[in-house]
Structure formats: C-alpha cells, structure tokens
Amino acid sequence: MSGIEGKSSAGSSAGPAGSRDAVGPGTPADDVDDLVFKALGNATRRRMLDVLKEAPRTTGELCAQFPDLDRTTVLQHLRVLERAELVIGRKVGRERHLTLAPVPIKRIHDRWIGDYTRAAVSLLDDLTRD
C-alpha cells in the first residue's frame, strides 16, 4: 500500500527517533491514521497499551506482563506501536522507559468517532422533535 506501511523492520531498529522519522511532518494524515489503525488492530498491542495506560514501564517490565510471548515478539509489537507514535520510548541509563502517547488516539477520535457521535445525536434529536 503506502511506502510507510511497506517499510521493513530493519529501518525501525533505531528506536523512537527512527520511528518518528517514518511519520514525519510531510506524511499525509491518512497514512498516519493507517499506522494507528494497524497498531490498534491487534489484540496484543491493545493489551500493551492498556498496561502502559496504567503506568509507564521499562521494556523488561512490559515483557514480563506477557509471559506467553517471547521478548522478541513483544519488541516487534512495540515497534509497531512506536511507528504509530502510540508509545514513546526514552533511554534512561541501561533501561528504556515506555510511555503511552494518547495524541494519535485522540486524533482518531476527533476525526472519526466525534463526527459520528455528533451525527447520531443530531439524528436522535431530530427524531424526538417529530
């Protein structure tokens, strides 16, 4: 599909800075939204976001929350979340601290869900007036 979706994971090993490069200022909004929807389309990644919503975690702590998955698999899911800018990783000494970044989800809400909610409320309002 788009050039962003087709990037190999080899270029994403640079961490959060490399991930942000994939979604730069000139990236069309639809491409950015595609990355967010792709990231949210997987149950494991949604669970990872739920864990980070509770509190920031180190990479090791996040991996420990998913004992059924090996570390490599968790890190691959984490890369998808970082590419969509849903998670921010910051190196502190030898550890990498991960934080939920809610702005992309709010952007999706504002663009899609908010408009549909307003339309539904308007429709219900019209029905009650009749």
C-alpha positions as CSV (number, residue, x, y, z in Angstrom):
1,M,0.0,0.0,0.0
2,S,1.8,3.2,1.1
3,G,5.6,3.4,1.4
4,I,5.3,3.8,5.2
5,E,3.4,0.5,5.6
6,G,5.8,-1.3,3.4
7,K,9.0,-0.3,5.4
8,S,11.0,-3.3,6.6
9,S,11.6,-3.6,10.3
10,A,15.4,-3.3,9.6
11,G,15.0,0.5,9.5
12,S,13.0,0.7,12.7
13,S,15.7,-0.7,15.0
14,A,16.9,2.9,15.6
15,G,14.3,3.2,18.4
16,P,11.8,6.1,18.9
17,A,13.7,8.6,16.8
18,G,13.8,6.3,13.8
19,S,10.1,5.6,14.4
20,R,9.3,9.3,14.4
21,D,11.1,9.6,11.1
22,A,8.6,7.2,9.5
23,V,5.8,9.6,10.4
24,G,7.3,13.0,9.6
25,P,5.8,16.4,9.2
26,G,5.1,15.8,5.5
27,T,3.3,12.5,6.0
28,P,-0.3,12.6,4.8
29,A,-2.9,12.3,7.6
30,D,-4.4,9.2,6.1
31,D,-1.0,7.4,6.1
32,V,-0.5,8.4,9.8
33,D,-4.1,7.2,10.6
34,D,-3.3,3.9,8.8
35,L,-0.4,3.2,11.1
36,V,-2.6,3.9,14.1
37,F,-5.4,1.6,12.9
38,K,-2.9,-1.1,12.0
39,A,-1.4,-0.8,15.5
40,L,-4.8,-0.9,17.2
41,G,-6.0,-3.8,15.0
42,N,-4.1,-6.4,17.1
43,A,-5.3,-7.6,20.5
44,T,-1.8,-8.0,21.9
45,R,-0.9,-4.4,21.0
46,R,-4.1,-3.1,22.6
47,R,-3.3,-5.0,25.7
48,M,0.2,-3.5,25.7
49,L,-1.4,0.0,25.5
50,D,-3.7,-0.9,28.4
51,V,-0.6,-1.9,30.5
52,L,1.1,1.4,29.6
53,K,-2.1,3.3,30.4
54,E,-1.9,2.2,34.0
55,A,1.7,3.4,34.4
56,P,4.9,3.9,32.4
57,R,7.1,0.7,32.2
58,T,10.5,-0.3,31.3
59,T,10.9,-2.7,28.3
60,G,11.6,-5.5,30.7
61,E,8.6,-4.8,32.8
62,L,6.4,-4.7,29.7
63,C,7.8,-8.0,28.5
64,A,7.1,-9.5,32.0
65,Q,3.4,-8.6,31.6
66,F,3.2,-11.0,28.6
67,P,4.7,-14.3,29.8
68,D,3.1,-16.2,27.0
69,L,5.2,-14.2,24.4
70,D,8.9,-14.2,24.0
71,R,10.8,-10.9,24.3
72,T,11.4,-10.7,20.5
73,T,7.7,-10.9,19.8
74,V,6.9,-8.2,22.4
75,L,9.6,-5.9,20.9
76,Q,8.2,-6.4,17.4
77,H,4.7,-5.4,18.6
78,L,6.3,-2.4,20.5
79,R,8.0,-1.3,17.2
80,V,4.6,-1.1,15.5
81,L,3.2,0.9,18.4
82,E,6.2,3.3,18.3
83,R,5.9,3.7,14.5
84,A,2.3,4.8,15.0
85,E,3.5,7.1,17.7
86,L,1.3,5.5,20.3
87,V,4.2,4.7,22.6
88,I,7.3,6.8,23.3
89,G,10.5,5.1,24.4
90,R,13.2,7.1,26.4
91,K,16.6,5.6,27.3
92,V,17.5,6.1,31.0
93,G,20.9,4.6,31.7
94,R,20.7,0.9,30.6
95,E,16.9,0.9,30.7
96,R,14.3,2.0,28.2
97,H,11.2,3.7,29.7
98,L,8.0,3.4,27.7
99,T,5.1,5.8,28.0
100,L,1.7,5.8,26.4
101,A,1.2,8.7,23.9
102,P,-2.5,9.3,23.7
103,V,-2.5,12.0,21.0
104,P,-2.8,9.7,18.0
105,I,-5.9,8.0,19.6
106,K,-7.4,11.4,20.3
107,R,-6.8,12.5,16.7
108,I,-8.6,9.3,15.5
109,H,-11.4,10.1,17.9
110,D,-11.7,13.7,16.8
111,R,-11.6,12.8,13.1
112,W,-13.9,9.7,13.1
113,I,-15.7,9.0,16.3
114,G,-16.5,12.5,17.3
115,D,-18.2,13.3,13.9
116,Y,-20.2,10.0,14.0
117,T,-21.3,10.8,17.6
118,R,-22.4,14.3,16.7
119,A,-24.3,12.9,13.7
120,A,-26.0,10.2,15.8
121,V,-27.0,12.8,18.5
122,S,-28.3,15.1,15.8
123,L,-30.4,12.3,14.3
124,L,-31.8,11.3,17.7
125,D,-32.6,15.0,18.3
126,D,-34.5,15.2,15.0
127,L,-36.5,12.0,15.9
128,T,-37.5,13.4,19.3
129,R,-38.8,16.6,17.7
130,D,-41.1,14.8,15.3
